[in-house]
Amino acid sequence: MLINFACVRLLSGGAYFTAGLAETRQWGLFNLYPLPEWFATTAGFVILDFAIYLQHRLFHRVPIFWRLHKVHHTDLGFDTTTAIRFHPAEIVLSMYYKMLLVLAFGLSQEAVLVFEIALNACALFNHGNVRLPGRWEGRIRRLLITTDLHRIHHSSYRPETDSNFGFSVPFWDRWCGTYRDAPALGQEGMEIGLRETRGWRKLGLPRLLSLPFS
């Protein structure tokens, strides 16, 4: 987490800074038309949310991106630390991707701030090693990605790994055909992590950083 934070600070101004620049220079689609602030903020959040869903699918489908993203999937456990287990190169690419979206659409700083808060809060929640009561889990997953839903995405069974790409709401997965309701072996029988790295005796920080290049 600290390495990723340092890389973002050194290599980019971040999406929030870019949004301020776009507003000052009047760059981007939303800055060409007078839009109500509430609409611009809501639309900006939805655009970023769907864009991150698409990015997540791309990082699973394109081999060079998967080399980076699979660092996130090497965790043999499943808890809040998994939510911050990303290769620095992926974090930087994701930040530049968001910065380009902000410039193209002229997204506001309010939209970026709300989105980044939601992104981090939802990621920490849906990677949590917790069990929600059955009736509540079923109700909550109608609106939010729950731990049971996202845990399926960390299954070692590839068809399950390539499902449930959303981080906040389940709608994108439902509408795009990537939604999976339950794992084949059940929540307690499902194997977590990557099969290709399960036999490694040590998977420390140096090994994780070099993994995409090995």
Number of C-alpha atoms within 10 A of each C-alpha: 14 8 11 18 12 11 15 19 12 11 11 14 13 17 24 20 14 23 27 18 17 22 18 10 11 14 18 19 13 21 20 11 8 8 11 8 12 11 11 20 21 14 17 24 22 13 17 21 21 18 15 18 18 15 16 20 18 13 17 19 12 10 11 12 18 18 17 23 22 20 23 19 22 23 19 17 14 20 18 16 15 21 19 17 18 21 22 21 17 19 19 20 13 16 18 18 16 20 21 16 20 31 23 15 20 25 31 26 21 19 24 24 16 14 20 17 11 16 17 14 14 20 23 19 20 23 24 20 16 14 11 12 8 8 8 9 17 13 11 13 17 12 12 18 25 27 23 23 26 27 24 27 24 28 24 20 18 12 13 20 22 19 22 28 26 26 28 24 21 22 18 19 18 14 9 9 11 19 20 21 14 14 21 13 9 11 16 8 9 17 18 23 23 21 16 9 15 15 9 8 7 10 15 8 9 8 12 19 17 12 17 17 9 7
